[in-house]
Each structure stands twice: as C-alpha cells, then as structure tokens.
Amino acid sequence: MAIWNEFKQFAIKGNAIDMAVAIIIGTSFN
C-alpha cells in the first residue's frame, strides 16, 4: 500500500501537521 508507506514516512518525521494531512487524505480515499 503506497499510501500507508507515505503515511509512515510522515509519522517518522514526527510532523503533526503532515500526519493530520495524511490522515485526512487517507480517509477521503477509503
């Protein structure tokens, strides 16, 4: 799952804003 891999990259960075955006994008595609 490419989207999940991208999300993990955001999580590793520890950037809360990027994680929030990734979650919003991920939920909109599900």
C-alpha positions as CSV (number, residue, x, y, z in Angstrom):
1,M,0.0,0.0,0.0
2,A,1.8,3.1,-1.2
3,I,-0.5,5.4,0.8
4,W,0.4,3.6,4.0
5,N,4.1,3.8,3.2
6,E,3.8,7.5,2.6
7,F,1.9,7.9,5.9
8,K,4.7,6.0,7.8
9,Q,7.2,8.5,6.3
10,F,5.2,11.4,7.7
11,A,5.0,9.6,11.1
12,I,8.7,9.0,11.2
13,K,9.2,12.8,10.6
14,G,7.1,13.4,13.6
15,N,5.4,16.4,11.9
16,A,1.9,16.6,13.4
17,I,0.6,18.8,10.5
18,D,1.9,16.4,7.9
19,M,0.4,13.4,9.8
20,A,-3.0,15.2,10.0
21,V,-2.9,15.9,6.3
22,A,-2.0,12.3,5.6
23,I,-4.9,11.1,7.7
24,I,-7.4,13.4,6.0
25,I,-6.2,12.3,2.6
26,G,-6.2,8.6,3.6
27,T,-9.7,8.8,5.0
28,S,-11.0,10.6,1.9
29,F,-9.8,7.7,-0.3
30,N,-11.3,5.0,1.9
